[in-house]
């Protein structure tokens, strides 16, 4: 009888157990992976109808945002610098000198550009080929010039821009200086200077001002296209100084504007009491003054105005220069003969103006600049006033009065200044009512 051998786990070798473990692990792995693959395949089949595909879009043919069309304007603005020539401006934008000469051959362009000043603005339209296609600039406040290339030549077009002059009013009270009061009243330097110059023959703004003095002024503002350009001229003004009322009314005579008082007498006298603007009196007319440098008693036959070196000095009146040069302790000096026995002297200048001996000068012309040449303790103007060779105090001497308007001229003056006078009265009424 044949006997079959029985197998028992206890009788497996170590190799048998290892093989069995490996096969068991593989079985588990297969059971896990196969359902996953099946699900993935099923998912793909299910979603096949909803697949999104990224397609490459064609490149648009429109130009880039910063690119310009061949014939589109390409304006570039240039502001003329101090000392810069017109040729340098054209060269700066790459426009040849020959093209500049073509532009200057045009009447309005030549008139404006041949005397172009620092601060002026020129706009150039340069084509992609580098050629000047157009040029635009202000001829003056009331006109703009546009130069364009038409065919092979340049043509100009003058665009008139109407100027509007608006009347403005202001009033103020002195608490320190005219400038401070003017600025507080909203006035610019140009209007303040005009008002000061109009009254300069009657009021010394360095020594005559008092706290509480008042002023009223009617002046123009220049507007264009709804935009304010600048302050214009003072039309009328009144100034109450130490209780005394002074009035200045602008009127055109012989093609020139002047200021007159209420009676029609020109405010402009034969002489300015103060031939320098807003300086300080440092020494007065004094026959017994002690000299600040020599230390001895020496007559001071003029008035000293302390001011910064280089401050302009003006001719006190119309006349002819009889001396211009160095004069002993006076340093650099100018003497002017005004006729009828009147002469004036200006000393201690840092440098002389453009006028020479024999030159005729007008009142207000700059004849030199403040300095400290000669026997001087600091920069100032020494100013003398002589009548028939006799020294007179420039601050108190009686000045010759100009002749007033008469007849038809006086009638025209009163008619022309009546509206401005009404404005002054209105301002004064408002000011008094506010007190």
C-alpha positions in Angstrom: 0.0 0.0 0.0 1.4 3.3 -1.0 1.5 6.0 1.6 1.1 9.7 0.7 3.2 12.2 2.6 1.2 14.8 4.5 2.3 18.5 4.2 2.2 20.7 7.3 2.9 24.4 7.7 5.2 23.6 10.5 7.3 21.7 8.1 7.7 24.6 5.5 11.1 25.8 5.0 12.1 29.4 5.4 12.3 29.9 1.6 8.7 28.7 1.3 7.5 31.4 3.7 9.3 34.2 1.9 7.9 33.2 -1.5 4.4 33.0 -0.1 4.7 36.5 1.4 5.9 37.9 -1.9 3.0 36.4 -3.9 0.5 37.7 -1.3 1.8 41.2 -1.6 1.6 41.1 -5.4 -2.0 40.0 -5.2 -3.0 42.8 -3.0 -1.2 45.4 -5.2 -2.9 44.1 -8.3 -6.3 44.2 -6.6 -5.8 47.8 -5.7 -4.4 49.2 -9.0 -6.7 47.5 -11.5 -9.9 49.2 -10.3 -8.1 52.6 -10.3 -7.1 52.1 -13.9 -10.7 51.1 -14.8 -12.1 54.1 -13.1 -9.6 56.4 -14.8 -10.5 54.9 -18.2 -14.2 55.2 -17.5 -13.7 58.8 -16.4 -11.9 59.7 -19.6 -14.6 58.1 -21.7 -17.3 60.0 -19.8 -15.6 63.4 -20.1 -14.5 63.0 -23.7 -17.4 65.2 -24.9 -16.4 68.1 -22.5 -12.6 68.5 -23.1 -11.3 72.1 -23.4 -8.4 72.6 -25.8 -6.1 75.7 -25.6 -5.7 77.1 -29.1 -3.0 79.5 -30.2 -4.6 82.9 -31.1 -3.5 84.8 -34.2 -1.4 87.9 -33.7 -3.4 91.2 -34.0 -2.3 93.6 -36.7 -3.1 96.8 -34.7 -0.1 99.0 -33.8 1.3 99.1 -30.3 -0.1 101.7 -27.9 3.0 103.8 -28.0 3.5 103.7 -31.7 2.2 106.6 -33.9 0.9 106.6 -37.3 3.3 107.9 -40.0 1.4 111.2 -40.4 0.4 111.8 -36.8 1.8 115.0 -35.2 4.8 114.5 -32.9 5.1 117.8 -31.1 8.0 118.6 -28.8 8.2 121.8 -26.9 11.4 123.7 -26.2 11.8 126.6 -23.8 14.5 129.1 -24.8 17.2 129.3 -22.2 19.0 132.5 -21.1 21.8 133.1 -23.6 20.5 130.5 -26.1 20.4 131.5 -29.7 17.6 130.6 -32.1 20.1 128.5 -34.1 20.9 126.5 -31.0 17.2 125.9 -30.4 16.7 124.5 -33.9 19.8 122.5 -33.6 18.6 121.0 -30.3 15.6 119.4 -32.0 17.6 118.4 -35.1 16.3 120.9 -37.6 19.0 122.1 -40.0 20.0 125.8 -40.2 18.8 125.9 -43.8 15.3 125.0 -42.7 15.5 127.7 -40.0 16.4 130.3 -42.7 13.3 129.1 -44.7 11.1 129.7 -41.7 12.7 133.1 -41.0 11.9 134.2 -44.5 8.2 134.3 -43.5 7.2 137.9 -42.3 5.5 137.1 -39.0 7.9 134.3 -38.1 10.9 136.7 -38.8 9.3 139.5 -36.7 8.8 137.2 -33.7 11.7 134.8 -33.9 14.5 137.3 -34.7 14.0 138.8 -31.3 13.1 135.7 -29.3 13.8 135.9 -25.6 14.6 133.6 -22.8 11.5 131.9 -21.5 9.8 131.8 -24.9 8.3 128.5 -25.9 8.5 126.9 -29.4 6.6 123.8 -30.4 8.1 121.6 -33.2 6.4 118.8 -35.1 9.1 116.6 -36.5 8.2 113.8 -38.9 9.6 110.2 -38.7 11.9 111.2 -41.5 13.4 113.9 -39.3 11.9 116.8 -41.4 10.2 119.8 -39.8 6.5 119.5 -40.6 5.2 122.4 -38.4 6.3 125.0 -35.9 4.1 127.0 -33.5 4.9 129.9 -31.2 3.4 133.1 -29.6 4.1 136.2 -31.7 2.8 138.3 -28.8 0.0 138.1 -26.3 -2.7 138.6 -28.9 -1.4 136.3 -31.7 -0.1 132.8 -32.3 1.9 131.9 -35.4 1.7 128.4 -37.0 4.2 127.5 -39.7 3.4 124.3 -41.7 5.1 122.5 -44.5 2.8 122.4 -47.6 4.4 120.5 -50.4 8.0 121.7 -50.6 7.6 125.0 -48.9 6.7 126.5 -45.6 3.6 128.7 -45.1 2.5 130.6 -42.0 -0.9 131.2 -40.4 -1.4 134.0 -37.9 -4.1 133.2 -35.4 -5.5 136.3 -33.6 -6.3 135.8 -29.9 -8.3 138.7 -28.5 -7.0 140.2 -25.3 -9.4 141.2 -22.6 -8.5 143.9 -20.0 -10.5 143.6 -16.9 -10.6 146.4 -14.3 -9.8 145.3 -10.8 -9.9 147.3 -7.5 -8.0 147.0 -4.2 -7.4 148.9 -1.1 -5.0 148.7 1.8 -3.7 150.2 5.0 0.0 150.7 5.8 1.2 148.8 8.9 4.9 148.4 8.0 5.7 149.1 4.3 3.9 149.7 1.0 5.0 146.3 -0.3 3.7 144.5 2.7 0.3 146.3 2.5 0.1 145.8 -1.3 0.7 142.1 -1.0 -1.9 141.8 1.8 -4.3 143.6 -0.6 -3.6 141.0 -3.2 -1.5 143.2 -5.5 1.5 141.9 -7.4 5.0 143.6 -7.5 4.2 145.2 -10.9 1.1 147.0 -9.7 2.8 148.1 -6.4 5.8 149.5 -8.3 3.6 151.4 -10.7 1.7 152.9 -7.8 4.9 153.8 -6.0 6.4 155.4 -9.1 3.3 157.4 -9.8 3.4 159.0 -6.3 7.2 159.1 -6.0 7.4 162.8 -6.9 5.2 163.7 -3.9 5.8 160.9 -1.4 9.1 159.5 -0.2 8.1 155.9 0.6 11.2 155.4 2.8 10.5 158.2 5.2 7.1 159.7 4.6 5.0 156.6 5.3 3.1 156.3 8.5 1.1 153.4 10.1 -2.5 154.0 9.2 -1.9 155.6 5.8 -4.3 154.2 3.2 -4.5 153.6 -0.5 -7.1 152.7 -3.2 -6.1 151.5 -6.6 -7.9 150.6 -9.9 -5.7 148.5 -12.2 -6.0 146.2 -15.2 -5.6 142.5 -15.5 -4.8 141.0 -18.9 -6.9 137.9 -19.8 -7.0 135.7 -22.9 -9.3 132.8 -23.7 -10.6 132.9 -20.1 -7.1 132.6 -18.7 -5.3 135.4 -16.6 -2.0 136.3 -18.2 -0.7 139.0 -16.0 -1.4 142.3 -14.1 -1.7 145.3 -16.4 -1.4 149.1 -15.8 -2.6 151.1 -12.9 -5.5 153.2 -14.2 -6.1 155.3 -11.1 -4.9 155.4 -7.5 -5.3 157.5 -4.4 -3.0 157.6 -1.4 -3.7 159.2 2.0 -0.4 160.1 3.5 -0.4 161.8 6.9 -3.9 163.0 6.3 -3.1 164.5 2.9 -4.8 163.0 -0.2 -2.9 162.3 -3.4 -4.5 161.1 -6.6 -3.0 159.6 -9.8 -5.1 159.3 -12.9 -3.7 157.7 -16.1 -4.3 159.7 -19.3 -2.8 159.4 -22.8 -1.2 162.5 -24.1 0.8 162.7 -27.4 0.6 158.9 -27.8 2.1 158.2 -24.3 0.4 157.4 -21.0 1.1 159.7 -18.1 -0.3 160.2 -14.6 -2.1 163.4 -13.6 -3.6 164.8 -10.4 -7.3 165.9 -10.1 -6.5 169.3 -11.6 -4.9 167.8 -14.7 -1.4 168.6 -13.7 1.3 165.9 -14.5 2.5 164.1 -11.4 5.8 163.7 -13.1 7.9 166.6 -11.9 11.1 167.9 -13.4 13.0 165.9 -10.7 12.6 162.7 -8.7 13.1 163.3 -5.0 14.6 159.8 -4.6 16.7 158.6 -7.6 16.9 155.0 -6.2 14.0 152.6 -5.4 13.1 151.6 -1.8 16.5 152.4 -0.3 17.0 153.5 3.3 18.2 157.1 4.2 21.4 156.6 6.2 22.5 160.2 6.4 20.6 163.5 5.8 21.6 166.9 4.5 23.6 168.4 7.4 26.1 171.3 7.3 27.7 170.1 10.7 27.9 166.4 10.2 30.8 164.3 11.6 32.3 162.4 8.7 32.0 158.6 9.3 35.5 157.9 7.8 37.6 161.0 8.5 36.0 161.6 12.0 36.0 165.3 11.5 33.1 167.8 11.3 32.4 168.2 7.6 29.4 169.6 5.9 27.2 166.8 4.4 25.7 168.5 1.3 23.5 165.7 0.2 21.5 162.7 1.2 22.9 159.2 1.6 20.7 156.2 0.6 21.9 152.9 1.9 21.4 150.0 -0.5 23.0 146.8 -1.6 25.9 147.0 -3.9 24.7 146.9 -7.5 21.4 148.6 -6.9 20.5 150.7 -10.0 20.8 154.5 -9.7 18.5 156.6 -11.8 18.8 160.1 -13.3 16.7 162.4 -11.2 15.6 164.4 -14.2 16.2 164.9 -17.9 19.6 166.4 -18.7 23.1 166.1 -20.1 26.0 164.3 -18.3 28.9 166.7 -17.7 31.1 164.4 -15.6 31.5 160.6 -15.4 34.5 159.2 -13.7 36.5 159.2 -10.4 36.3 162.3 -8.3 38.4 162.3 -5.1 36.5 161.1 -2.0 33.3 160.7 -4.0 34.8 157.7 -5.9 33.0 156.9 -9.1 30.7 159.9 -9.8 28.3 161.2 -12.3 27.1 164.9 -12.6 24.1 165.9 -14.7 23.2 169.4 -15.9 19.4 169.7 -16.2 19.4 173.3 -17.4 17.9 176.4 -15.8 20.7 176.3 -13.2 19.9 172.8 -11.8 22.6 170.1 -11.4 22.6 166.8 -9.6 25.5 164.6 -8.4 25.6 160.8 -7.8 28.7 159.4 -5.9 30.3 156.2 -4.6 29.1 154.1 -7.5 30.5 150.5 -7.9 30.4 151.1 -11.6 29.0 153.6 -14.1 26.2 153.0 -16.6 26.4 153.1 -20.4 26.3 156.8 -20.6 29.4 159.0 -21.3 30.2 162.7 -20.9 28.0 164.6 -23.3 25.3 162.0 -23.3 21.7 163.1 -22.9 19.7 161.1 -20.4 16.0 160.9 -19.5 14.5 160.9 -16.1 14.6 157.4 -14.6 17.4 156.2 -16.8 19.9 154.0 -15.1 23.2 155.9 -14.9 25.1 153.7 -12.5 25.1 151.2 -9.6 25.4 151.5 -5.8 28.9 150.9 -4.4 31.3 152.1 -1.7 34.1 153.7 -3.8 36.0 156.7 -2.5 35.6 157.7 1.2 32.6 155.5 2.1 31.9 153.3 5.2 29.6 151.0 3.2 27.6 150.7 0.0 25.3 153.7 -0.5 24.4 156.5 -3.0 25.4 160.0 -2.1 23.0 162.3 -3.9 23.4 166.1 -4.2 21.0 168.7 -5.6 22.3 172.1 -6.6 20.5 175.3 -7.8 22.8 177.8 -9.5 25.8 176.1 -7.8 24.3 176.2 -4.3 23.7 173.0 -2.5 20.0 172.4 -1.4 18.5 169.7 0.6 17.1 167.2 -1.9 14.3 166.2 0.5 12.9 169.7 1.0 13.9 171.8 -2.0 10.9 173.2 -4.0 10.8 171.4 -7.3 9.6 173.2 -10.4 6.0 172.3 -11.3 5.0 171.2 -14.8 2.2 173.0 -16.7 -1.3 171.6 -16.3 -3.6 170.5 -19.1 -5.8 173.2 -20.5 -8.7 173.6 -22.9 -9.7 170.6 -25.0 -7.0 168.4 -23.5 -8.3 169.1 -20.0 -11.9 168.3 -21.1 -10.8 165.1 -22.7 -8.8 164.2 -19.6 -11.9 164.7 -17.3 -14.1 162.6 -19.6 -11.6 159.8 -19.9 -10.8 159.5 -16.2 -14.4 159.9 -14.9 -15.1 156.1 -14.7 -11.9 155.5 -12.9 -12.6 158.3 -10.4 -16.1 156.7 -9.8 -14.4 153.4 -9.0 -12.0 155.1 -6.5 -14.9 156.8 -4.8 -16.7 153.5 -4.6 -13.7 151.8 -3.0 -13.2 154.6 -0.5 -16.9 154.4 0.4 -16.7 150.7 1.1 -13.6 151.1 3.1 -15.1 153.9 5.3 -18.3 151.9 5.8 -16.3 148.9 7.0 -14.6 150.9 9.7 
